[in-house]
Amino acid sequence: MYRRTLKDLTSHGLVYAPGVWDGLTARLADQAGFSALCASGFAVSAALGLPDAELYTQTENLQAVRTILEASKLPLVADIDTGYGNAVNAARTAAKFAAAGVGGMFMEDQVSPKSCPICVGNPVDLISVAEATGKIRAVRDSIPDDILLIARTDARGDDAIRRAQTYVAAGADMIMPVTKTFETVEQWQRCHEEVGVPLMATLTASTWTEREFTPEVLDQIGVRLALLPTQVLMAAAGAARATLKRLAAGEPPAEVGADALEHHEFMELIGFPEVEAMQKKYLPSGQEQ
């Protein structure tokens, strides 16, 4: 199946991309009707039982991305954190993710190891503008032109706009302010107008951007790619925790699973009918199982 490019999709209007972290969530998002996916670093880290503080390795992140791409043909934007080192490291990281088949990637200007800005109270530490632009140039030179390069900035206010302008000059196709970069819709709009390229927004659960960034607002402020990075993760974790607590408390499994997917529904979701069809087509008679 042909995998459309993110550049193509975002050139025609606003695209929503839910945060996924494995093959199962990729299939679910695909079947729900989304046109793109995001390999959420927050979710990939959480799936390893870790906070989003760049504790996992490039290899672990890349493996998650490969698994997602195998499970869905939707275009995928990947979170490559800080690039896992300096400009040379970032270039190698980007090349590996490009070879895996991602349609876009975003890299931030925090020092390494990074911290999720919505999980810490104080402003995070940033690398210099010179170092950040060098990393963006190195990444741009290491990936094909049809892969969307998104420069994330964790700076705030006017500093964020100045950095964004420099990042675009270095080769970024989009700019990604974080939820704490600006405090109003008007500031986001100003950023778009002064930077001159589309923006990517994260509508992270329980943040002001999730509440206020309607499709109309997103269009107004120049956002072409809107991530939903934590909604699926929080919903899945909540449902799993509730189910496990009920089972641990001794409730009958048949009652606990009353609201879950039926067995046949889950088998269809993960592709059993396709596998059985291939078994019947290619295996000798009597060896389909």
N, C-alpha and C positions, 0 to 999 in steps of 0.2 A: 504494500500500500504506500502511496506517495505521502511523504511527510511535508506539509507546507512549512515554509519558513516563517519565523516570527516577524521578520522584516516585512514580508508580504502581508501577513495578517494585520499587523499594527499600522500599516500604511493605509488600510481601508477603514479604520475606526478603532474604537475602544475594545480591548480584549481583557477578559477576566481569566486569571490563572490560579486555581486552588493549590494550596500547598500539599504535596504528597511526599511519601518517603519510602515506599516499597512497591512491589508489583501489584499487590491487592488494592491499595489506595489509588494507584494509577488506573487500574481497570474500573474501579468504582467511579472515578472522575470522568473517565472516557464515556462510560455508559450513561452517566448523568447528563451528558450533552455539552460539556465544555469543549472549547476549541484549542486550548493550550493548557499546559501544566507548569507548575513551579516545584523544583526539588528544594523544598524549604530547608535551609540549614538548621533552623530551630527544630523542625520536626525530625530531620535526619539524626541530629544529636540526641533528641529525646528518645528516639527509637533505640538508641544504644544505652539508654538509661543515664544520659549525661546532660548537664545544662549547656546552653548555647554560649560557650566561652572558648571556642576553638580548641576543645580537648580532643576531638576526633582528628584523624589524619587526613591528608589529601587522598590517600588510597581508600580509606573507608568511605569518604564522601563520593569518590569516583565510582566505587562499587555500587553504592545506592543509586547513583544516576544511571549506570548501565542497566541495573535491574528494572528501573522505571521505564527506560527506553525499550527494553525487551517486551514489556507488558503492554505498552501503548504506542501507537503511531502518532500521537499528538505531538506537536512541537513543544519542546521543553526548555524553560529557562532555568539555569543552574546558579546556585549560590556558591561562589568560589572563595568566600570569606576575604582574607587579605592576600590571597594568592599563595599563601604558605611560604612567605619569605620575601626576599628583595625582588627587583625587577626581573632578574634572570630566573628566579624560582617561579615567579608569577607567569612568565612567558611559557615555561615548561608545563605548569598547571593548566593554563588556558589551552595549549596545544593538545593535551591529553583529553580534556573535556570536549574540545572540538572534534577530535577523532572518534570519541564515543558517540557523537551524533546530536549534541545539544543545538538548539536553535538560537540560544542567547545565554549570556552569563553576566552576573554582576559582581563587582569587586569593590570593597570599601577602603576608606582612607584612614582607618584606625591603625594604631600600633598593634603588633602581634605579640601575644595572643589577644584577640578581640574580645569584647563583651557585648552582649545584647543590650542596646540602649534602653529598652523598656523594662529591663530587669535590674538596672542599677540606678541609683539616685543622682549621682553627679555626672557632669559631662565627661564623656570618654576621652582618652588621649588620642591625638591624631598625629600621623606622620607629617613631615613638611610638605608644602605644595610641590617643591622640586622633586621630592622622592615619589610622591603620588603620581605626578604627571609622567615621570620616567617609567613607572610601572604600567600606566595606561598605554603609553607608546609601545612598550615591549609586548604587551598583550595584543594590541591592535596589529602589530607586525607579525604575530605568531598564529593568527586565526584567519580563515577566509572572510572575504568582504561581506558575504551574505549572513554571517553570524552577528547577531545584535550584541554590541558591547555597551553595557550599562555601568556607568560610574556612580557608585554610591558615595554620598558624603554624610558624615555624622557631625559636620560643623553646624553652626546655627546662625540664623539671620544673614547679615550682609557678608560675613565671612563665607557662608555656604554659597552664596551667589558668586562671589569672586572665585572660589574654588571651582564651581561648576563651569564657569566660563573657560577657565584654564583647562579643565578636563576635556571639554568639547574640542578645544584647539588641539589637544593631544590625540584625539581620535575617538572619543566616546560618542556613540550614537544617541544615547539617552542619558538623562540624569535621574538619579534616585535619591531624593531627600528622604530621611527617615522621619518617623512620626514626631520626633522632638526638634526637627530642624526648623520648622516654622510653627507659628501658633494660630494662624488664621488662613482662611481660604484666599484672602487678598494677597498674602505674602507668597503663597504658592503660585498665584497667577503672575505676580511680579517676577518670580523666578523664571517662569516659562518665557515671559516676554523678553527678559534681559539675557537669557541664556540662548534662546533661539532654536532649541531642539525639543522634541517631546519629552515628557517626564514619565517615570514609573513610580507608582504609589503603592505602599503596603497598607492594606486595610486590616491591620492586625486586630485580633479580637480584643474588645474592651478598651480600645483607644479612640481618640476623638476623630481620627480619620475614618474609622469604621462607621461611626455614627453620622458624620456630616458629609462624607464624600459620596453623594448620590451620582447616578450616571450623568445628570445634568451638570453637576459641579465638576466632575472629572473632565467633562468635555470643555467646560469653561476655563479650567486651569491648565489645559494642554496635556492631560494624562492619556496615554495610549495603551499602557499596560498596567492593569490593576491586580496586584497579588492579594490572595486570601490565604495568608501563610499559616494561620494557626486554628482556623475554625474547625477543620476536619479533625485535627489532632485533639483539640479540646473535647469535641463531641465523642470521639472514639475512646479517649481516656476516661471520660465520665461514664460512658456506658459500660466499659470494661470493669471499672472500679465497682460500680453498683452491682453488676452481675457477680463478680467475685465475692463481694461482701455477703450477698444473699446465699451463695453456695457455701461459703465458709460458716455461715450461721446455721446451716443444716436444712435449708429449704429444699424441697424436692426439685431435682434438676429439670424435670418436665415442666414445672410451673415457672421456674426461673427463666427458661428459654422460650416462654410463650410469645414474647414480643420480638424474638430474633428472626432472622431469615429462616425460611423452611430449607430442609436439606437439599431438595431438588433445585431451589433457587440459588443456593450457594454453589452447587456443582456446575450450574450453568454459568454463574459469574466467573468462576476460575477456569472455565474452558474444558470441562470434561466431555461435552458432546463433540467438540472438535477433535479431541484426542481419540475418542472412540471411533469416529469416522475414519481417521487415519489408520487405526488399528485394523479395521475391517477392510480397508483398501489395500494395505501393504503387507500385513502379517499373514502367514500361512493359516489355513483354516484350523480352528481349534486353539490358536495361540493369541487370541485377542486380549486376554487378561494378563 
